[in-house]
């Protein structure tokens, strides 16, 4: 299986993004991708 894209839905409050929270969510997403990749041996 090839994953070509991942979409992250992130809430924006008052038209502003909390950079620290977004960074944390991106780190979580990276960890999930790494775990799935590691289990598949890719």
N, C-alpha and C positions, 0 to 999 in steps of 0.2 A: 504494500500500500504506500502511495506517495501522498503526502500532505503538502499542498501547494500554498495554502494560506490559513491563517488563524485570525479570527476576529475577536477583539476584546471590547466589550461594552463597558464603558466607564462613565459614571454619572458626573455631569458638569453642573456646578452650582453657581448661579448668577453669571453665567458666561465665563467662569474661571475654572481652571484645572489646578488641583492641589498637586504640585509636582512630586512631593514626597510620597503621597499616597499612590500616585500613578506609578512611580518607580517601584514601590513595594509590590504592586500588582504585576508589573512586568517581570520582576524577579520570580514571583510565584509561577507565572506562566512559563518562564524559562526552565524552572525546576521541573515542572510537569512534562515539558517537552523532552528534557534530558532523561527523566525517568522512563518515559515511554520508549524513547530511542534506545536506551540501555537495555531494556527488557527485550526489545526486538533484535538487538545485536547490530543495529544500524550505525 
